[in-house]
């Protein structure tokens, strides 16, 4: 009985973390426009995807390690390039980190 109660509490905490991480995710100014443009450029060609290029010609690259941008680009390919689709991977990772800390 005690184990089931802990499972219910954990599920409620994870649900609260997911709600708090995704709150106002659909606002237009929720994402950094610089990185949103980079993700949009990375969806256009593999060269831009591999080098995390900011511009469409693949000349200017972003000043961050590309792993986070690669994950954001995959979500943007699935859901389209929107501010919420770029923030969604980080929101899910934030909710998942609550479970890992448990």
Gaussian input, Z-matrix of N, CA and C with variables (Angstrom, degrees):
# hf/3-21g

backbone

0 1
 N
 C     1     B1
 C     2     B2     1     A1
 N     3     B3     2     A2     1     D1
 C     4     B4     3     A3     2     D2
 C     5     B5     4     A4     3     D3
 N     6     B6     5     A5     4     D4
 C     7     B7     6     A6     5     D5
 C     8     B8     7     A7     6     D6
 N     9     B9     8     A8     7     D7
 C    10    B10     9     A9     8     D8
 C    11    B11    10    A10     9     D9
 N    12    B12    11    A11    10    D10
 C    13    B13    12    A12    11    D11
 C    14    B14    13    A13    12    D12
 N    15    B15    14    A14    13    D13
 C    16    B16    15    A15    14    D14
 C    17    B17    16    A16    15    D15
 N    18    B18    17    A17    16    D16
 C    19    B19    18    A18    17    D17
 C    20    B20    19    A19    18    D18
 N    21    B21    20    A20    19    D19
 C    22    B22    21    A21    20    D20
 C    23    B23    22    A22    21    D21
 N    24    B24    23    A23    22    D22
 C    25    B25    24    A24    23    D23
 C    26    B26    25    A25    24    D24
 N    27    B27    26    A26    25    D25
 C    28    B28    27    A27    26    D26
 C    29    B29    28    A28    27    D27
 N    30    B30    29    A29    28    D28
 C    31    B31    30    A30    29    D29
 C    32    B32    31    A31    30    D30
 N    33    B33    32    A32    31    D31
 C    34    B34    33    A33    32    D32
 C    35    B35    34    A34    33    D33
 N    36    B36    35    A35    34    D34
 C    37    B37    36    A36    35    D35
 C    38    B38    37    A37    36    D36
 N    39    B39    38    A38    37    D37
 C    40    B40    39    A39    38    D38
 C    41    B41    40    A40    39    D39
 N    42    B42    41    A41    40    D40
 C    43    B43    42    A42    41    D41
 C    44    B44    43    A43    42    D42
 N    45    B45    44    A44    43    D43
 C    46    B46    45    A45    44    D44
 C    47    B47    46    A46    45    D45
 N    48    B48    47    A47    46    D46
 C    49    B49    48    A48    47    D47
 C    50    B50    49    A49    48    D48
 N    51    B51    50    A50    49    D49
 C    52    B52    51    A51    50    D50
 C    53    B53    52    A52    51    D51
 N    54    B54    53    A53    52    D52
 C    55    B55    54    A54    53    D53
 C    56    B56    55    A55    54    D54
 N    57    B57    56    A56    55    D55
 C    58    B58    57    A57    56    D56
 C    59    B59    58    A58    57    D57
 N    60    B60    59    A59    58    D58
 C    61    B61    60    A60    59    D59
 C    62    B62    61    A61    60    D60
 N    63    B63    62    A62    61    D61
 C    64    B64    63    A63    62    D62
 C    65    B65    64    A64    63    D63
 N    66    B66    65    A65    64    D64
 C    67    B67    66    A66    65    D65
 C    68    B68    67    A67    66    D66
 N    69    B69    68    A68    67    D67
 C    70    B70    69    A69    68    D68
 C    71    B71    70    A70    69    D69
 N    72    B72    71    A71    70    D70
 C    73    B73    72    A72    71    D71
 C    74    B74    73    A73    72    D72
 N    75    B75    74    A74    73    D73
 C    76    B76    75    A75    74    D74
 C    77    B77    76    A76    75    D75
 N    78    B78    77    A77    76    D76
 C    79    B79    78    A78    77    D77
 C    80    B80    79    A79    78    D78
 N    81    B81    80    A80    79    D79
 C    82    B82    81    A81    80    D80
 C    83    B83    82    A82    81    D81
 N    84    B84    83    A83    82    D82
 C    85    B85    84    A84    83    D83
 C    86    B86    85    A85    84    D84
 N    87    B87    86    A86    85    D85
 C    88    B88    87    A87    86    D86
 C    89    B89    88    A88    87    D87
 N    90    B90    89    A89    88    D88
 C    91    B91    90    A90    89    D89
 C    92    B92    91    A91    90    D90
 N    93    B93    92    A92    91    D91
 C    94    B94    93    A93    92    D92
 C    95    B95    94    A94    93    D93
 N    96    B96    95    A95    94    D94
 C    97    B97    96    A96    95    D95
 C    98    B98    97    A97    96    D96
 N    99    B99    98    A98    97    D97
 C   100   B100    99    A99    98    D98
 C   101   B101   100   A100    99    D99
 N   102   B102   101   A101   100   D100
 C   103   B103   102   A102   101   D101
 C   104   B104   103   A103   102   D102
 N   105   B105   104   A104   103   D103
 C   106   B106   105   A105   104   D104
 C   107   B107   106   A106   105   D105
 N   108   B108   107   A107   106   D106
 C   109   B109   108   A108   107   D107
 C   110   B110   109   A109   108   D108
 N   111   B111   110   A110   109   D109
 C   112   B112   111   A111   110   D110
 C   113   B113   112   A112   111   D111
 N   114   B114   113   A113   112   D112
 C   115   B115   114   A114   113   D113
 C   116   B116   115   A115   114   D114
 N   117   B117   116   A116   115   D115
 C   118   B118   117   A117   116   D116
 C   119   B119   118   A118   117   D117
 N   120   B120   119   A119   118   D118
 C   121   B121   120   A120   119   D119
 C   122   B122   121   A121   120   D120
 N   123   B123   122   A122   121   D121
 C   124   B124   123   A123   122   D122
 C   125   B125   124   A124   123   D123
 N   126   B126   125   A125   124   D124
 C   127   B127   126   A126   125   D125
 C   128   B128   127   A127   126   D126
 N   129   B129   128   A128   127   D127
 C   130   B130   129   A129   128   D128
 C   131   B131   130   A130   129   D129
 N   132   B132   131   A131   130   D130
 C   133   B133   132   A132   131   D131
 C   134   B134   133   A133   132   D132
 N   135   B135   134   A134   133   D133
 C   136   B136   135   A135   134   D134
 C   137   B137   136   A136   135   D135
 N   138   B138   137   A137   136   D136
 C   139   B139   138   A138   137   D137
 C   140   B140   139   A139   138   D138
 N   141   B141   140   A140   139   D139
 C   142   B142   141   A141   140   D140
 C   143   B143   142   A142   141   D141
 N   144   B144   143   A143   142   D142
 C   145   B145   144   A144   143   D143
 C   146   B146   145   A145   144   D144
 N   147   B147   146   A146   145   D145
 C   148   B148   147   A147   146   D146
 C   149   B149   148   A148   147   D147
 N   150   B150   149   A149   148   D148
 C   151   B151   150   A150   149   D149
 C   152   B152   151   A151   150   D150
 N   153   B153   152   A152   151   D151
 C   154   B154   153   A153   152   D152
 C   155   B155   154   A154   153   D153
 N   156   B156   155   A155   154   D154
 C   157   B157   156   A156   155   D155
 C   158   B158   157   A157   156   D156
 N   159   B159   158   A158   157   D157
 C   160   B160   159   A159   158   D158
 C   161   B161   160   A160   159   D159
 N   162   B162   161   A161   160   D160
 C   163   B163   162   A162   161   D161
 C   164   B164   163   A163   162   D162
 N   165   B165   164   A164   163   D163
 C   166   B166   165   A165   164   D164
 C   167   B167   166   A166   165   D165
 N   168   B168   167   A167   166   D166
 C   169   B169   168   A168   167   D167
 C   170   B170   169   A169   168   D168
 N   171   B171   170   A170   169   D169
 C   172   B172   171   A171   170   D170
 C   173   B173   172   A172   171   D171
 N   174   B174   173   A173   172   D172
 C   175   B175   174   A174   173   D173
 C   176   B176   175   A175   174   D174
 N   177   B177   176   A176   175   D175
 C   178   B178   177   A177   176   D176
 C   179   B179   178   A178   177   D177
 N   180   B180   179   A179   178   D178
 C   181   B181   180   A180   179   D179
 C   182   B182   181   A181   180   D180
 N   183   B183   182   A182   181   D181
 C   184   B184   183   A183   182   D182
 C   185   B185   184   A184   183   D183
 N   186   B186   185   A185   184   D184
 C   187   B187   186   A186   185   D185
 C   188   B188   187   A187   186   D186
 N   189   B189   188   A188   187   D187
 C   190   B190   189   A189   188   D188
 C   191   B191   190   A190   189   D189
 N   192   B192   191   A191   190   D190
 C   193   B193   192   A192   191   D191
 C   194   B194   193   A193   192   D192
 N   195   B195   194   A194   193   D193
 C   196   B196   195   A195   194   D194
 C   197   B197   196   A196   195   D195
 N   198   B198   197   A197   196   D196
 C   199   B199   198   A198   197   D197
 C   200   B200   199   A199   198   D198
 N   201   B201   200   A200   199   D199
 C   202   B202   201   A201   200   D200
 C   203   B203   202   A202   201   D201
 N   204   B204   203   A203   202   D202
 C   205   B205   204   A204   203   D203
 C   206   B206   205   A205   204   D204
 N   207   B207   206   A206   205   D205
 C   208   B208   207   A207   206   D206
 C   209   B209   208   A208   207   D207
 N   210   B210   209   A209   208   D208
 C   211   B211   210   A210   209   D209
 C   212   B212   211   A211   210   D210
 N   213   B213   212   A212   211   D211
 C   214   B214   213   A213   212   D212
 C   215   B215   214   A214   213   D213
 N   216   B216   215   A215   214   D214
 C   217   B217   216   A216   215   D215
 C   218   B218   217   A217   216   D216
 N   219   B219   218   A218   217   D217
 C   220   B220   219   A219   218   D218
 C   221   B221   220   A220   219   D219
 N   222   B222   221   A221   220   D220
 C   223   B223   222   A222   221   D221
 C   224   B224   223   A223   222   D222
 N   225   B225   224   A224   223   D223
 C   226   B226   225   A225   224   D224
 C   227   B227   226   A226   225   D225
 N   228   B228   227   A227   226   D226
 C   229   B229   228   A228   227   D227
 C   230   B230   229   A229   228   D228
 N   231   B231   230   A230   229   D229
 C   232   B232   231   A231   230   D230
 C   233   B233   232   A232   231   D231
 N   234   B234   233   A233   232   D232
 C   235   B235   234   A234   233   D233
 C   236   B236   235   A235   234   D234
 N   237   B237   236   A236   235   D235
 C   238   B238   237   A237   236   D236
 C   239   B239   238   A238   237   D237
 N   240   B240   239   A239   238   D238
 C   241   B241   240   A240   239   D239
 C   242   B242   241   A241   240   D240
 N   243   B243   242   A242   241   D241
 C   244   B244   243   A243   242   D242
 C   245   B245   244   A244   243   D243
 N   246   B246   245   A245   244   D244
 C   247   B247   246   A246   245   D245
 C   248   B248   247   A247   246   D246
 N   249   B249   248   A248   247   D247
 C   250   B250   249   A249   248   D248
 C   251   B251   250   A250   249   D249
 N   252   B252   251   A251   250   D250
 C   253   B253   252   A252   251   D251
 C   254   B254   253   A253   252   D252
 N   255   B255   254   A254   253   D253
 C   256   B256   255   A255   254   D254
 C   257   B257   256   A256   255   D255
 N   258   B258   257   A257   256   D256
 C   259   B259   258   A258   257   D257
 C   260   B260   259   A259   258   D258
 N   261   B261   260   A260   259   D259
 C   262   B262   261   A261   260   D260
 C   263   B263   262   A262   261   D261
 N   264   B264   263   A263   262   D262
 C   265   B265   264   A264   263   D263
 C   266   B266   265   A265   264   D264
 N   267   B267   266   A266   265   D265
 C   268   B268   267   A267   266   D266
 C   269   B269   268   A268   267   D267
 N   270   B270   269   A269   268   D268
 C   271   B271   270   A270   269   D269
 C   272   B272   271   A271   270   D270
 N   273   B273   272   A272   271   D271
 C   274   B274   273   A273   272   D272
 C   275   B275   274   A274   273   D273
 N   276   B276   275   A275   274   D274
 C   277   B277   276   A276   275   D275
 C   278   B278   277   A277   276   D276
 N   279   B279   278   A278   277   D277
 C   280   B280   279   A279   278   D278
 C   281   B281   280   A280   279   D279
 N   282   B282   281   A281   280   D280
 C   283   B283   282   A282   281   D281
 C   284   B284   283   A283   282   D282
 N   285   B285   284   A284   283   D283
 C   286   B286   285   A285   284   D284
 C   287   B287   286   A286   285   D285
 N   288   B288   287   A287   286   D286
 C   289   B289   288   A288   287   D287
 C   290   B290   289   A289   288   D288
 N   291   B291   290   A290   289   D289
 C   292   B292   291   A291   290   D290
 C   293   B293   292   A292   291   D291
 N   294   B294   293   A293   292   D292
 C   295   B295   294   A294   293   D293
 C   296   B296   295   A295   294   D294
 N   297   B297   296   A296   295   D295
 C   298   B298   297   A297   296   D296
 C   299   B299   298   A298   297   D297
 N   300   B300   299   A299   298   D298
 C   301   B301   300   A300   299   D299
 C   302   B302   301   A301   300   D300
 N   303   B303   302   A302   301   D301
 C   304   B304   303   A303   302   D302
 C   305   B305   304   A304   303   D303

   B1=1.4474
   B2=1.5264
   B3=1.3310
   B4=1.4519
   B5=1.5301
   B6=1.3326
   B7=1.4553
   B8=1.5271
   B9=1.3296
   B10=1.4661
   B11=1.5185
   B12=1.3186
   B13=1.4572
   B14=1.5297
   B15=1.3233
   B16=1.4567
   B17=1.5226
   B18=1.3212
   B19=1.4609
   B20=1.5235
   B21=1.3121
   B22=1.4664
   B23=1.5224
   B24=1.3251
   B25=1.4666
   B26=1.5250
   B27=1.3261
   B28=1.4628
   B29=1.5223
   B30=1.3084
   B31=1.4658
   B32=1.5238
   B33=1.3215
   B34=1.4646
   B35=1.5284
   B36=1.3180
   B37=1.4659
   B38=1.5236
   B39=1.3326
   B40=1.4679
   B41=1.5240
   B42=1.3075
   B43=1.4633
   B44=1.5253
   B45=1.3228
   B46=1.4659
   B47=1.5236
   B48=1.3320
   B49=1.4618
   B50=1.5214
   B51=1.3185
   B52=1.4606
   B53=1.5231
   B54=1.3110
   B55=1.4679
   B56=1.5237
   B57=1.3244
   B58=1.4611
   B59=1.5258
   B60=1.3196
   B61=1.4644
   B62=1.5205
   B63=1.3095
   B64=1.4658
   B65=1.5215
   B66=1.3236
   B67=1.4605
   B68=1.5297
   B69=1.3152
   B70=1.4736
   B71=1.5279
   B72=1.3024
   B73=1.4608
   B74=1.5343
   B75=1.3316
   B76=1.4565
   B77=1.5187
   B78=1.3139
   B79=1.4587
   B80=1.5205
   B81=1.3241
   B82=1.4611
   B83=1.5236
   B84=1.3153
   B85=1.4586
   B86=1.5247
   B87=1.3117
   B88=1.4657
   B89=1.5292
   B90=1.3113
   B91=1.4639
   B92=1.5290
   B93=1.3142
   B94=1.4501
   B95=1.5274
   B96=1.3084
   B97=1.4640
   B98=1.5300
   B99=1.3191
   B100=1.4610
   B101=1.5267
   B102=1.3136
   B103=1.4614
   B104=1.5218
   B105=1.3153
   B106=1.4645
   B107=1.5279
   B108=1.3331
   B109=1.4656
   B110=1.5260
   B111=1.3243
   B112=1.4660
   B113=1.5195
   B114=1.3232
   B115=1.4667
   B116=1.5212
   B117=1.3200
   B118=1.4683
   B119=1.5233
   B120=1.3209
   B121=1.4616
   B122=1.5255
   B123=1.3261
   B124=1.4613
   B125=1.5224
   B126=1.3331
   B127=1.4633
   B128=1.5234
   B129=1.3263
   B130=1.4570
   B131=1.5227
   B132=1.3290
   B133=1.4650
   B134=1.5296
   B135=1.3347
   B136=1.4630
   B137=1.5229
   B138=1.3267
   B139=1.4689
   B140=1.5208
   B141=1.3102
   B142=1.4633
   B143=1.5270
   B144=1.3233
   B145=1.4611
   B146=1.5217
   B147=1.3157
   B148=1.4617
   B149=1.5248
   B150=1.3402
   B151=1.4625
   B152=1.5235
   B153=1.3175
   B154=1.4721
   B155=1.5214
   B156=1.3187
   B157=1.4595
   B158=1.5135
   B159=1.3154
   B160=1.4590
   B161=1.5235
   B162=1.3120
   B163=1.4665
   B164=1.5184
   B165=1.3189
   B166=1.4702
   B167=1.5213
   B168=1.3343
   B169=1.4605
   B170=1.5273
   B171=1.3214
   B172=1.4559
   B173=1.5082
   B174=1.3335
   B175=1.4603
   B176=1.5291
   B177=1.3195
   B178=1.4632
   B179=1.5230
   B180=1.3265
   B181=1.4651
   B182=1.5274
   B183=1.3096
   B184=1.4581
   B185=1.5226
   B186=1.3251
   B187=1.4604
   B188=1.5241
   B189=1.3184
   B190=1.4631
   B191=1.5230
   B192=1.3204
   B193=1.4646
   B194=1.5286
   B195=1.3150
   B196=1.4691
   B197=1.5210
   B198=1.3263
   B199=1.4633
   B200=1.5267
   B201=1.3149
   B202=1.4679
   B203=1.5239
   B204=1.3216
   B205=1.4651
   B206=1.5233
   B207=1.3251
   B208=1.4674
   B209=1.5272
   B210=1.3324
   B211=1.4696
   B212=1.5219
   B213=1.3334
   B214=1.4610
   B215=1.5241
   B216=1.3274
   B217=1.4635
   B218=1.5254
   B219=1.3124
   B220=1.4702
   B221=1.5215
   B222=1.3302
   B223=1.4630
   B224=1.5265
   B225=1.3333
   B226=1.4646
   B227=1.5253
   B228=1.3239
   B229=1.4686
   B230=1.5249
   B231=1.3260
   B232=1.4647
   B233=1.5210
   B234=1.3411
   B235=1.4621
   B236=1.5243
   B237=1.3232
   B238=1.4556
   B239=1.5272
   B240=1.3216
   B241=1.4635
   B242=1.5269
   B243=1.3055
   B244=1.4620
   B245=1.5213
   B246=1.3190
   B247=1.4650
   B248=1.5228
   B249=1.3268
   B250=1.4636
   B251=1.5234
   B252=1.3400
   B253=1.4657
   B254=1.5251
   B255=1.3282
   B256=1.4604
   B257=1.5312
   B258=1.3300
   B259=1.4642
   B260=1.5289
   B261=1.3169
   B262=1.4617
   B263=1.5355
   B264=1.3439
   B265=1.4731
   B266=1.5315
   B267=1.3363
   B268=1.4562
   B269=1.5250
   B270=1.3259
   B271=1.4638
   B272=1.5265
   B273=1.3227
   B274=1.4678
   B275=1.5274
   B276=1.3284
   B277=1.4640
   B278=1.5246
   B279=1.3224
   B280=1.4620
   B281=1.5115
   B282=1.3243
   B283=1.4661
   B284=1.5292
   B285=1.3224
   B286=1.4596
   B287=1.5217
   B288=1.3190
   B289=1.4651
   B290=1.5283
   B291=1.3281
   B292=1.4642
   B293=1.5283
   B294=1.3249
   B295=1.4710
   B296=1.5307
   B297=1.3306
   B298=1.4647
   B299=1.5255
   B300=1.3093
   B301=1.4626
   B302=1.5193
   B303=1.3274
   B304=1.4553
   B305=1.5085
   A1=111.07
   A2=115.85
   A3=119.89
   A4=111.22
   A5=116.44
   A6=121.23
   A7=111.27
   A8=117.42
   A9=120.91
   A10=110.93
   A11=116.11
   A12=120.18
   A13=110.17
   A14=117.44
   A15=120.80
   A16=111.31
   A17=117.33
   A18=120.78
   A19=111.39
   A20=117.16
   A21=121.01
   A22=110.17
   A23=116.72
   A24=120.52
   A25=110.19
   A26=117.33
   A27=120.93
   A28=110.94
   A29=117.92
   A30=121.31
   A31=110.48
   A32=117.33
   A33=120.33
   A34=111.74
   A35=116.84
   A36=120.35
   A37=110.58
   A38=117.35
   A39=120.57
   A40=111.44
   A41=117.01
   A42=121.19
   A43=110.68
   A44=116.98
   A45=120.67
   A46=110.79
   A47=117.65
   A48=121.06
   A49=111.07
   A50=116.94
   A51=120.53
   A52=111.19
   A53=117.20
   A54=120.76
   A55=110.41
   A56=117.21
   A57=120.08
   A58=112.05
   A59=117.49
   A60=120.18
   A61=112.71
   A62=117.60
   A63=119.97
   A64=112.94
   A65=117.97
   A66=121.47
   A67=109.85
   A68=117.07
   A69=124.82
   A70=112.86
   A71=117.39
   A72=120.60
   A73=111.38
   A74=116.60
   A75=120.77
   A76=113.22
   A77=118.76
   A78=120.50
   A79=109.33
   A80=116.49
   A81=119.98
   A82=112.64
   A83=117.93
   A84=119.90
   A85=112.61
   A86=117.89
   A87=121.22
   A88=111.73
   A89=118.29
   A90=121.39
   A91=110.06
   A92=115.73
   A93=121.16
   A94=108.27
   A95=117.04
   A96=121.24
   A97=112.38
   A98=117.50
   A99=121.36
   A100=110.65
   A101=116.19
   A102=120.10
   A103=111.81
   A104=117.15
   A105=120.19
   A106=110.23
   A107=116.92
   A108=120.32
   A109=110.94
   A110=117.12
   A111=120.16
   A112=110.79
   A113=117.29
   A114=120.72
   A115=110.07
   A116=116.91
   A117=120.33
   A118=110.53
   A119=117.08
   A120=120.75
   A121=111.22
   A122=116.92
   A123=120.90
   A124=112.35
   A125=117.99
   A126=120.16
   A127=112.07
   A128=117.91
   A129=120.86
   A130=114.13
   A131=118.03
   A132=119.02
   A133=110.09
   A134=115.20
   A135=119.73
   A136=110.99
   A137=117.89
   A138=121.30
   A139=110.22
   A140=116.53
   A141=120.30
   A142=110.85
   A143=116.83
   A144=120.90
   A145=110.87
   A146=117.28
   A147=121.14
   A148=112.35
   A149=116.65
   A150=120.49
   A151=113.49
   A152=118.37
   A153=123.41
   A154=110.47
   A155=114.96
   A156=120.68
   A157=111.32
   A158=114.84
   A159=121.50
   A160=111.60
   A161=116.34
   A162=119.80
   A163=110.41
   A164=115.61
   A165=119.93
   A166=112.97
   A167=118.24
   A168=119.84
   A169=112.20
   A170=117.77
   A171=121.13
   A172=114.20
   A173=117.82
   A174=121.26
   A175=112.37
   A176=117.15
   A177=121.73
   A178=108.70
   A179=116.02
   A180=118.77
   A181=110.18
   A182=115.17
   A183=122.30
   A184=109.07
   A185=116.28
   A186=121.90
   A187=114.14
   A188=118.26
   A189=122.29
   A190=109.74
   A191=117.01
   A192=118.43
   A193=109.68
   A194=118.00
   A195=119.86
   A196=116.24
   A197=120.19
   A198=120.16
   A199=112.12
   A200=117.51
   A201=120.53
   A202=110.07
   A203=116.74
   A204=120.15
   A205=111.17
   A206=117.84
   A207=120.24
   A208=110.58
   A209=116.26
   A210=119.68
   A211=110.35
   A212=117.07
   A213=120.43
   A214=111.14
   A215=117.12
   A216=120.72
   A217=110.96
   A218=117.50
   A219=120.31
   A220=110.04
   A221=117.28
   A222=120.20
   A223=110.96
   A224=117.29
   A225=120.49
   A226=110.92
   A227=117.56
   A228=120.26
   A229=111.16
   A230=116.61
   A231=120.75
   A232=111.09
   A233=117.22
   A234=121.46
   A235=114.20
   A236=118.17
   A237=120.86
   A238=110.06
   A239=116.02
   A240=120.26
   A241=108.92
   A242=115.51
   A243=123.75
   A244=107.37
   A245=116.21
   A246=118.22
   A247=111.14
   A248=117.50
   A249=119.59
   A250=111.96
   A251=117.51
   A252=118.77
   A253=111.59
   A254=117.16
   A255=120.60
   A256=110.61
   A257=117.07
   A258=121.15
   A259=111.77
   A260=117.97
   A261=121.88
   A262=114.24
   A263=120.76
   A264=118.41
   A265=113.02
   A266=116.94
   A267=119.63
   A268=111.38
   A269=117.09
   A270=120.21
   A271=110.51
   A272=116.90
   A273=120.20
   A274=111.46
   A275=116.45
   A276=119.88
   A277=110.98
   A278=116.85
   A279=119.95
   A280=112.00
   A281=116.74
   A282=120.13
   A283=110.50
   A284=117.02
   A285=120.40
   A286=112.91
   A287=116.88
   A288=119.75
   A289=111.54
   A290=116.88
   A291=119.74
   A292=109.46
   A293=116.42
   A294=120.05
   A295=110.90
   A296=116.66
   A297=119.34
   A298=111.70
   A299=116.84
   A300=119.72
   A301=112.22
   A302=116.38
   A303=120.29
   A304=109.13
   D1=-41.32
   D2=-178.31
   D3=-67.08
   D4=-35.71
   D5=179.44
   D6=-66.35
   D7=-39.28
   D8=177.98
   D9=-65.56
   D10=-37.34
   D11=179.99
   D12=-66.04
   D13=-39.36
   D14=176.90
   D15=-65.46
   D16=-37.86
   D17=177.61
   D18=-63.82
   D19=-41.35
   D20=179.03
   D21=-65.48
   D22=-41.56
   D23=178.72
   D24=-64.61
   D25=-41.93
   D26=178.48
   D27=-62.63
   D28=-42.90
   D29=178.71
   D30=-63.11
   D31=-40.63
   D32=178.21
   D33=-65.81
   D34=-39.10
   D35=177.62
   D36=-66.86
   D37=-41.67
   D38=177.60
   D39=-64.78
   D40=-38.71
   D41=177.06
   D42=-64.82
   D43=-41.75
   D44=177.26
   D45=-64.07
   D46=-39.95
   D47=178.08
   D48=-64.63
   D49=-40.39
   D50=178.62
   D51=-65.56
   D52=-41.90
   D53=178.82
   D54=-65.12
   D55=-44.15
   D56=-179.15
   D57=-67.90
   D58=-34.40
   D59=179.15
   D60=-74.69
   D61=-26.59
   D62=-178.96
   D63=-102.72
   D64=6.49
   D65=-179.69
   D66=-65.27
   D67=128.31
   D68=-179.56
   D69=59.81
   D70=31.56
   D71=179.82
   D72=-71.27
   D73=-18.17
   D74=-177.34
   D75=-90.03
   D76=3.46
   D77=176.48
   D78=-68.42
   D79=144.42
   D80=-178.31
   D81=-69.04
   D82=-30.34
   D83=-177.49
   D84=-96.49
   D85=17.09
   D86=-177.44
   D87=-73.87
   D88=-30.58
   D89=-178.16
   D90=-104.01
   D91=154.56
   D92=175.03
   D93=-71.83
   D94=123.62
   D95=-174.98
   D96=-65.15
   D97=-29.05
   D98=178.29
   D99=-63.22
   D100=-48.55
   D101=-179.25
   D102=-75.65
   D103=-27.40
   D104=174.20
   D105=-64.97
   D106=-40.51
   D107=176.33
   D108=-66.26
   D109=-35.64
   D110=177.52
   D111=-65.70
   D112=-42.18
   D113=178.46
   D114=-64.46
   D115=-40.44
   D116=178.08
   D117=-62.39
   D118=-41.75
   D119=177.82
   D120=-66.43
   D121=-36.52
   D122=-178.49
   D123=-70.06
   D124=-21.05
   D125=177.34
   D126=-78.08
   D127=-11.00
   D128=-173.50
   D129=-87.67
   D130=-31.27
   D131=179.87
   D132=-151.37
   D133=158.34
   D134=179.97
   D135=-69.44
   D136=-34.61
   D137=178.04
   D138=-60.04
   D139=-46.74
   D140=177.83
   D141=-65.39
   D142=-36.86
   D143=178.87
   D144=-64.79
   D145=-45.37
   D146=-175.85
   D147=-69.01
   D148=-40.41
   D149=-176.86
   D150=-96.65
   D151=4.92
   D152=-179.24
   D153=51.96
   D154=53.94
   D155=-177.29
   D156=-79.36
   D157=141.17
   D158=-179.26
   D159=-82.78
   D160=-42.97
   D161=-176.84
   D162=-93.89
   D163=163.54
   D164=-175.41
   D165=-71.38
   D166=-20.05
   D167=178.98
   D168=-85.22
   D169=-8.74
   D170=176.67
   D171=80.76
   D172=25.13
   D173=-176.45
   D174=-95.27
   D175=-43.13
   D176=-177.16
   D177=-98.60
   D178=124.87
   D179=179.92
   D180=-104.14
   D181=163.74
   D182=-177.83
   D183=-84.04
   D184=152.27
   D185=-174.71
   D186=-87.47
   D187=20.16
   D188=-179.93
   D189=-119.68
   D190=158.08
   D191=170.91
   D192=-61.27
   D193=140.60
   D194=-168.55
   D195=-78.56
   D196=-7.03
   D197=-174.16
   D198=-59.94
   D199=-46.32
   D200=179.66
   D201=-63.52
   D202=-41.25
   D203=179.36
   D204=-67.33
   D205=-34.03
   D206=176.79
   D207=-63.35
   D208=-43.79
   D209=178.86
   D210=-64.45
   D211=-42.07
   D212=177.67
   D213=-63.15
   D214=-37.09
   D215=179.45
   D216=-67.02
   D217=-38.56
   D218=177.31
   D219=-62.31
   D220=-43.72
   D221=177.41
   D222=-65.90
   D223=-35.99
   D224=178.10
   D225=-68.45
   D226=-33.89
   D227=175.78
   D228=-66.68
   D229=-36.58
   D230=-178.58
   D231=-75.60
   D232=-48.53
   D233=-172.11
   D234=-103.13
   D235=-6.05
   D236=-175.33
   D237=95.12
   D238=160.55
   D239=-177.47
   D240=-84.37
   D241=101.42
   D242=176.64
   D243=-137.90
   D244=163.19
   D245=178.54
   D246=-63.90
   D247=-37.69
   D248=-177.85
   D249=-70.74
   D250=-32.62
   D251=-179.69
   D252=-73.68
   D253=-22.05
   D254=177.26
   D255=-82.06
   D256=-32.38
   D257=-178.77
   D258=-85.28
   D259=-22.63
   D260=-175.32
   D261=-54.77
   D262=-42.73
   D263=179.25
   D264=-60.51
   D265=-39.12
   D266=179.02
   D267=-69.91
   D268=-35.11
   D269=177.67
   D270=-66.03
   D271=-41.69
   D272=177.71
   D273=-67.77
   D274=-36.92
   D275=177.40
   D276=-67.25
   D277=-36.63
   D278=177.17
   D279=-64.71
   D280=-41.35
   D281=177.16
   D282=-69.23
   D283=-36.31
   D284=177.73
   D285=-67.99
   D286=-30.65
   D287=178.64
   D288=-67.63
   D289=-27.90
   D290=175.51
   D291=-63.14
   D292=-41.89
   D293=178.13
   D294=-66.19
   D295=-40.20
   D296=179.59
   D297=-64.96
   D298=-35.35
   D299=178.34
   D300=-72.22
   D301=-22.34
   D302=177.20
   D303=-67.29

